[in-house]
Amino acid sequence: MPPLEHFACALVTGASSGLGEEFVLQLAPRVDSFVLVARREDRLNELATAVRARFPDVKVEVIAADLAEPADCGRLIETLATRGLSPDLLVNNAGLGDYGEFATSEWLRVESMLRVNMEALTRLTHAVLPAMIRANRGGVINISSLASTLPIPDFAVYAATKAYVTSFSEALRIELKDHGIPVLAVCPGPVKTGFGEAAKRGGGDEIPMSGAFYVSKQQVVAESLAALVAKRPRVYPGLKVAIAAAVITALPLCAIRLMMSRRPRR
């Protein structure tokens, strides 16, 4: 497999921890500069310092933004233009979850999830694509989920937003094929990143997940970058997760409904 191409500028959202941080660490030898985006500016600065120490020639821009706020998303796009930053690799990693029945959810939390998982991802992609198309080079990595293949009770909105991400990525990939710009949907199963804790409601139950399906964030990112090189449309990191995805996609809808109705719940 050929090595990952070198990128002039990689924009990574949700870069302060988890998969976003790991993408930055694994991409660092292959980029000239980064734009790191997340809410926690202190964590971004710590990561930026670590990258600069290990790779002195890599420039790192830190932009603190809450992508659940449309104004912050707009300010991020304006800042890119003001600073002359034109990402040729976009990693849409930022995402939110909410575990519990939809009827008892807090609307502000649901709205934030919709905005981050779908609206901000779409808006940022729309903002950076024209420059990639003019150059006939670049790449887009959208972090979706194995959940995108299933209607999941207690995770109804989250799974639906990830179904959007996967579908959007597939269509965009076809549109950009003639421009040589690969679009990858990354669909991991459970990963120990702190996502589960953040998705729980205050004092709520643990999210039921089988420990057998956990994949490290290092493996998720490594398989994602390999899939980008291979110009694959989608990747399910981890052998067991990939097998589960193959089984799920082969099942008729009636079987999926039955399976989800018997899924362990809170």
KETIDO-882730 format. One line per 4 residues: number of its first residue (from 1); for each residue x negated, y negated, z of C-alpha. Coordinates in Angstrom, 1 decimal. Layout:
BEGIN
NUM) X Y Z; ...
***
This chain:
BEGIN
1) 0.0 0.0 0.0; -1.4 -3.4 -0.9; -2.2 -5.8 1.9; 0.2 -8.6 2.9
5) -0.4 -11.6 0.8; -1.8 -14.8 2.3; 0.8 -17.5 3.1; 0.2 -21.2 3.3
9) 2.8 -21.9 6.0; 5.0 -19.5 8.0; 8.0 -20.8 9.9; 9.1 -18.5 12.7
13) 12.2 -19.2 14.8; 12.7 -17.7 18.2; 8.9 -17.7 18.4; 8.6 -18.2 22.2
17) 8.9 -14.5 23.1; 9.9 -11.0 21.9; 9.9 -10.2 18.2; 9.2 -13.9 17.2
21) 6.0 -14.0 19.3; 4.9 -10.7 17.9; 5.5 -11.8 14.3; 3.2 -14.8 15.0
25) 0.5 -12.6 16.5; 0.5 -10.2 13.6; 0.8 -12.9 10.9; -1.9 -15.1 12.3
29) -4.8 -13.5 10.2; -2.7 -14.0 7.0; -1.5 -17.6 7.2; -3.1 -21.1 7.0
33) -0.5 -22.7 9.3; 2.5 -22.0 11.5; 5.6 -23.8 12.4; 6.8 -22.4 15.7
37) 10.4 -23.0 16.7; 12.3 -22.2 19.9; 14.0 -23.9 22.8; 11.2 -23.4 25.3
41) 8.5 -25.8 24.3; 6.2 -24.7 27.1; 6.2 -21.1 25.9; 5.6 -22.3 22.3
45) 2.6 -24.4 23.4; 1.1 -21.4 25.2; 1.5 -19.3 22.1; 0.0 -22.1 20.0
49) -3.0 -22.3 22.3; -3.6 -18.5 22.1; -3.4 -18.6 18.3; -5.8 -21.5 18.0
53) -8.3 -19.9 20.3; -8.3 -16.7 18.3; -8.0 -18.2 14.9; -9.5 -21.7 14.9
57) -8.8 -22.3 11.3; -5.0 -21.8 11.6; -3.0 -24.9 12.2; 0.0 -24.6 14.5
61) 2.9 -27.0 14.6; 5.3 -26.7 17.6; 8.9 -27.9 17.2; 11.2 -27.4 20.2
65) 14.8 -27.0 19.0; 18.0 -25.4 20.1; 19.4 -23.9 17.0; 22.8 -23.5 18.6
69) 23.0 -27.3 18.2; 23.6 -28.5 14.6; 21.9 -31.8 15.4; 18.7 -30.0 16.5
73) 18.8 -27.8 13.4; 19.1 -31.0 11.2; 16.3 -32.6 13.1; 14.1 -29.6 12.5
77) 14.7 -29.8 8.8; 14.0 -33.5 8.8; 10.8 -33.0 10.8; 9.5 -30.4 8.2
81) 10.0 -33.1 5.5; 8.4 -35.9 7.6; 5.3 -33.8 8.4; 5.0 -32.5 4.9
85) 5.5 -28.9 5.9; 6.7 -26.6 3.2; 7.0 -23.0 4.5; 6.4 -20.2 2.0
89) 7.3 -17.6 4.6; 10.5 -17.9 6.7; 11.1 -15.6 9.6; 14.6 -16.1 10.8
93) 14.2 -14.3 14.1; 16.2 -16.5 16.6; 19.4 -14.7 17.8; 21.9 -14.5 20.6
97) 24.0 -11.7 21.9; 27.0 -11.4 24.3; 28.0 -8.1 25.9; 31.6 -7.7 27.0
101) 35.1 -7.7 25.7; 35.9 -10.5 23.2; 39.1 -11.5 25.0; 37.2 -12.4 28.2
105) 34.3 -14.1 26.5; 33.4 -17.7 27.0; 34.0 -19.6 23.8; 31.0 -21.8 24.1
109) 28.8 -18.7 24.3; 30.5 -17.2 21.3; 30.2 -20.4 19.4; 26.5 -20.6 20.1
113) 26.0 -17.0 18.9; 27.8 -17.8 15.6; 25.7 -20.9 15.1; 22.3 -19.3 15.8
117) 22.9 -15.9 14.2; 24.6 -17.2 11.1; 24.7 -20.9 10.6; 21.2 -21.9 11.6
121) 19.7 -18.9 9.7; 21.6 -19.9 6.5; 20.9 -23.6 6.9; 17.1 -23.1 7.3
125) 17.0 -20.7 4.4; 18.9 -23.2 2.3; 16.4 -25.9 3.3; 13.1 -24.1 2.5
129) 14.1 -22.1 -0.6; 13.9 -24.9 -3.2; 10.2 -25.3 -2.7; 9.6 -21.5 -2.8
133) 11.6 -21.3 -6.1; 9.6 -24.2 -7.6; 6.3 -22.4 -6.7; 7.7 -18.9 -7.7
137) 6.3 -17.5 -4.5; 7.2 -17.0 -0.9; 9.2 -14.6 1.3; 12.1 -14.5 3.7
141) 12.5 -12.1 6.6; 15.9 -12.1 8.3; 16.2 -10.3 11.6; 19.4 -8.3 11.6
145) 20.2 -5.2 13.6; 21.3 -1.6 13.4; 24.5 -3.1 14.9; 25.2 -4.6 11.4
149) 26.2 -1.1 10.2; 28.9 -0.7 12.9; 31.9 -2.4 14.5; 30.8 -2.2 18.1
153) 33.3 -2.7 20.9; 32.0 -5.1 23.6; 29.6 -6.3 21.0; 32.2 -7.3 18.4
157) 31.0 -10.8 17.5; 27.3 -9.9 17.7; 27.7 -6.9 15.4; 29.8 -9.0 13.0
161) 27.2 -11.8 12.8; 24.5 -9.2 12.0; 26.7 -7.7 9.3; 26.7 -11.2 7.8
165) 22.9 -11.4 8.0; 22.4 -8.0 6.3; 24.9 -8.8 3.5; 23.5 -12.3 3.0
169) 20.0 -10.9 2.7; 21.0 -8.3 0.1; 22.7 -10.9 -2.1; 19.9 -13.4 -1.7
173) 17.3 -10.8 -2.6; 19.0 -10.3 -6.0; 19.3 -14.0 -6.7; 15.6 -14.5 -6.0
177) 14.2 -11.5 -7.7; 13.2 -13.3 -10.9; 11.3 -15.9 -8.8; 9.2 -13.2 -7.1
181) 10.5 -14.1 -3.6; 11.3 -11.0 -1.6; 14.0 -11.1 1.0; 14.0 -8.5 3.8
185) 16.7 -7.6 6.3; 15.1 -6.1 9.4; 17.6 -3.9 11.2; 16.0 -2.6 14.5
189) 17.7 -0.5 17.1; 17.1 -1.4 20.8; 13.8 -3.2 21.5; 12.5 -4.2 24.9
193) 12.4 -8.0 24.3; 14.6 -9.4 27.0; 17.5 -9.6 24.5; 19.6 -7.2 26.6
197) 19.2 -9.2 29.8; 20.1 -12.4 27.9; 23.2 -10.8 26.3; 24.6 -9.6 29.7
201) 27.2 -11.8 31.3; 26.3 -13.0 34.9; 26.2 -10.0 37.1; 27.5 -7.8 34.3
205) 26.8 -4.1 33.7; 23.8 -2.8 31.8; 24.3 -2.4 28.0; 24.6 1.3 27.3
209) 21.7 2.3 25.0; 19.9 5.5 24.6; 16.2 5.3 25.7; 15.3 7.7 22.9
213) 16.0 5.0 20.3; 13.8 2.3 21.8; 11.0 1.0 19.5; 8.2 -1.3 20.6
217) 8.2 -4.8 19.2; 4.7 -4.2 17.8; 6.1 -1.3 15.7; 9.1 -3.3 14.6
221) 6.9 -6.1 13.3; 4.3 -3.8 11.7; 7.0 -1.9 9.8; 8.7 -5.1 8.8
225) 5.6 -6.6 7.3; 4.9 -3.4 5.5; 8.4 -3.4 4.1; 7.9 -7.0 2.9
229) 4.8 -6.0 1.1; 6.7 -3.1 -0.6; 9.5 -5.5 -1.5; 12.0 -3.3 0.2
233) 15.5 -4.8 0.7; 16.0 -3.4 4.2; 14.1 -1.7 7.0; 15.2 0.3 10.1
237) 12.0 0.4 12.2; 11.4 3.7 14.0; 12.1 7.2 12.6; 15.0 7.9 14.9
241) 16.6 4.6 14.1; 16.1 5.2 10.4; 17.8 8.6 10.7; 20.7 7.2 12.7
245) 21.2 4.5 10.0; 21.2 7.1 7.2; 23.8 9.1 9.1; 26.0 6.1 9.9
249) 26.0 4.8 6.3; 27.0 8.3 5.1; 30.0 8.6 7.5; 33.5 7.8 6.4
253) 35.1 4.8 8.1; 37.6 7.1 10.0; 34.6 8.9 11.6; 32.9 5.6 12.5
257) 36.2 4.4 14.2; 36.4 7.7 16.2; 32.7 7.4 17.2; 33.0 3.8 18.3
261) 36.2 4.6 20.3; 34.3 7.1 22.3; 31.2 5.0 22.8; 30.2 4.4 26.5
265) 31.4 1.0 27.6; 31.0 -1.2 30.7
***
